[in-house]
């Protein structure tokens, strides 16, 4: 209910405010044109369906993906401070986007600024290259982490340390891309690193909905094994869980859905840490319920943050990554200091 309420509010606020009643009438008239009257202003429908609705859906999908990936990674590695970014995923996706922005004009020439139609939307070759590079390089990070840790049978400590190393490697690549870029490319790279919903279109939403839905189902299927793994690797093996396969499977699915979403939004942090901890305080550690609850909580957090980013300096939009770092930092200061961090277990 809270998520639906915030979604309606998000559809109505922005550079042009739309009254809540008219927002509901736009939605109702679109679904039931014979029963619900049209809004007072015709352009309300255009604003909501062409601009704000894809943005709200993209924020919802991204928040859910980051949150449920955080739950799975924390369960697999039995580490409450693990998130989709711990294993170098964000740095890898950022490096891919930076390469597209800095090297794209040199490699593609005039074709870099071309465009084409995809799912009814006009897509520039530039944006397509950014999305593809962010996704491909983001996925390569988990492949690299698994390859490094395979010699140690994917032990949780080696996986975390491998992620730290991979994160530093790709961070060095980002710094190099910034160093060799011109002023325009440097600004674009910086904006992408701060994260935002600027890439929200019906085309991107159409691509992400089936990806997020399938990955959610796959994660939920391994919830019982994650509960078993919480007792330790030896306990899980004695109960018939293939720990090696579970870790590979869970990390790959988490990296896939996270890379797909971040390719359209840029880097957005802390949701994969915040949402699972909030839900653990409310419903406990059972992954059968923790995964869907965290997905809803992540959607709520990111949608609230994005709505705040749109109105705090309107008509200028603040990058949602700035809001998330402020909220995430304050949340973890509170979490660590409250009862000596009892929930970080």
N, C-alpha and C positions, 0 to 999 in steps of 0.2 A: 504493500500500500504506500509506504513512504517513497519507494522508487517511482511509482506511478505519479504521485503528487509532485515530486521534484521534476519529473519529465514534463509535466504540464506547465509548471512554472518556467522551466528552461525554454519551452517553445514560445512563451509569451514575452520574455524579457530580452533586451538587447539594445541595439542602436535605436530601434523603433519598438516601443512597448505596445503589446497587444493585451487588452483586458482578458482576464481569465475566462469570463463567460464566452467571449468571442473565440478564444482558443478552443474551448470545448465545442463550440458551434462549428468551427472549421473541421474538427475531427469527426463530429457527428454527421455533418452534411456530406462529408466525403464517403462515409460508410453507409449512411441511410438518407440519401438525398430526398426521398419522398416523405420522411418523417421529421427531419430536422431542417430548420431554415438556414439559409446562408448567413455568414457574418455580415455585420454592418458595412464593412469595407472589403471590396473584392481583393485588394492587394494583400490582405491578411493571409489568404490561402496561398498566394505566391510566396510570401516570405516564409511561411511555415514549411511548405512542402518542398520548396526548391533550395532552401538554405538551412533552416534550423532542424528539421526532422532528420536529415542524414547525419547532422552533427550530433544530435542527441543519441541516435542509434549507434554511431561510431564510438562515442564515449562510453555507452553502456557495454558494447562488445569488448572494447579494450580493457575497461575496468574489470570485467568478469574474467577475461583471459589472464591478465596479470595476477589477479587474486587467486584463481584456482591453480595456476602454475606455481605460485608461491606455496600453497598448501602441499602440493605434490612434492615439490623439491624439499621442503622442510621435513616431510614425512620420510622421504627416501634417504636423506642424509642425516636424519635425526638431529637437526641443528635448527633452533628457532630463529636464527638470524640469517638463514639462507633465503634468497629471493631469486627471481629470474635474472637478476643482474650480477649475482655472486659469481656465476661461472663465466663471466666475460661477455654475456650476450648483448648487453647494451653497448659496450665499447665496440664490439664487432659490427653490429648494425650501424652504429655511428660512423665507423671507418668506411663501411660500404657506401653510405650516403655521401660522406665527404669525398670519396674518390669520384663518385658520379658528378658532384658539383664542381670539383676542381679540374678533373681530367676529361670530363665529358665533352666540353667544347673542343678540346685538342684532338680527341679521338674521332668524334663524329662530325666535326665541322658544322656546316649549315644545317645538317639533319638534326642536330641537337635541339634546334628551336622549332622543329616541325610539330605536327599534331595529327591525330586521327580520331575516329569515332569508336568507342567501346561501350557496349551496353547502354547506348543512348546518350553517352556523355562524351564531351570533347576532352581527349587526353593528350597532353603534350609529350613529346619524346623525352624531354627533360625529366618530367615527373615519373614517367614509366621507368626510366633508367635508375632514378633514385630508389624507387620502390623495389625493383629487381635486385639492385646491388645491396641494399639494406637487408633484404630477405636472404639472399644467397650467402653473404658474408656472415650474417647473424647465425644462420644454421651451421656454417663452417666452424664456428666457435665451439659448439657442443661436440662436433665430430673431433676436433682437436683435443678437447678436454678428455673425451672418452678414450682417444688413442693414447694420450699420455698416461692415464690412470689404469689402462688395461693390464699393464705389466704387474700391477699390484692388486689385480682382481677387483677393481672398481671399489676399493675401500673408501669409506666416507671421508676420512681425513685427506687422502690423496686426491679425491675429487675436488674438495674445497680448495686445497692448495693449488691444484692444476688450474682451477678457475681464476684464482688470484693471478697466477702467472700469465694466463691468456689475456686477462683484463689489462695487465700492464703492457703486453705486446701490442694489442690493438690501440691502447691509449697513446702509445708512442707513434703509431701510424697516423692517428688523428692529429697529433701535434705536428707531424711532418706535413700533412696535407694543409694545415693552417699556415705553416711557414712558407710554403711555395705558392699559396693562393694569392690572387689579387684582392682588392678591397671589396668588390662585389661578391665574389665567391666566399670570402671570409665571413661576410655578414650573413650569407645564406647558410653556411655551415653552423654558425653560432645560433641562428634562429632554430635550425633543425635540432640542435643539441638541447635546446630548452623545451622542446615538445609543444604540441598544440594540435587542435582539431581542424587545421586549415585545409587538410586534404580530404575533408568529408564530402563525398558525393554519393549518389545512389549507386554508381558503379562500384565504388570501394565497399559500400555496405553489402551489395549483392555478392561480392567475392568473399567477404569475411563471414557472413552469417552461416553458410554451410561448414566452413572450416572450424569456427568456434563451436558449433553444435556437435560435430563429429568428435572433436577433441574432448569436449565435456563428457560425452558418453564413454569414450575410451578411458578417461581418468576415473570416472565413477565405477567402471568395471574393476579397477584395481584397488578400490577403497578398502575391501576386506583384507587384502594382502598388506596394505599400508598399515592397517591396525595391528596386524600380526608382527610386522617389522618393528613397530614401536617397542616391542619387548627385547629387541636385539637381534643381530644377524644369526646367532646360533639358535635362538628360539625359533626364529622364522624358518630356518632350514629344517629343523626337527619337525616342524609342522607342515612341511611339504612345499614351502615357498622357494622358488628359484630366485635368490636374492640378486645374483648377477644379471639375470634377464629383466627382473623388475626394475632395477636401477637404470639399465640401458633404455628400457621401454618408457619409463616415466620421464626421464630427462629428455628423451627425444621428442615425445609428444609435447612436453612443456615448452621446449625450445621452438618447436614448429609453430604452435599457436601464438607464442609471444612474438616471434620474428614476424609473422604475418601481420599482426596488429601494429607493431612498432614501425613497420615499413611505411604505414600510412600516417602515423602520428608523430614520429620522432621519439626522443627519449622521455619517458615518464616514469619517475621513480617512486619508491616507497609503498605503492599500493600492494605489491606482493608481500610486503612485510606487515603493513597495518591491518589489512582486512582479515588475514588469518588469526592474528592475535586478538582482535576485537571479538571475532566469532568464538574463539576458544574460551574467552571470559564468559560468553553467554551460553553456549551450548556444549562445551567440552571438546574432547579430542577425537571423537568418533568420525572418521573420514567419510563415512557414508552420508553424514549430514553436514560435515564441515566443508566439503567441496562445494555443494550448491549454495550453502549459506554464505561462504566467502565470496563466491561469484556475485551474488546479489549485493553484498556489502561493498565489494570493489566497484561495481557499477554505480552504486549510490555515491561513494566517495569521489570518483572521478567526475561524475555528472555535476555534483555540487561544486567541485573545484572549477570545472570548465565554465559553469554558469557564473561563478564569482569572477573568473578571469575576463568574462565578456562585459561585465557591468561595472567593475571597479574603476576603470579608466575610460568608459565609453565616451565617444565612439571608437576609441583605440582599444584593441584587444591585447590583454596581457598574456604572455605564454603561460599555459597551464602548468608547465614544469616548475615555474617559480612558486605558484600557489602550493603545489604538492610538496616541494622541499620545505616550505614554511610549516605546513601542517604536519608533515612526517617528522621533521626535527622536533617540533613541540610534543608530538605524541610519544616519541621514544624517550625524551627527557622525562616525561610524566611516567612512562611505563617502567623505566629503570629505577626511578626514585621512589615509586609507590611500593611500599612493603618490600624494599630491597630487590625489586625486579622479580617477584615471585612468579610472574607469568612468562618469563623468559626461560621456561623449562619444558 
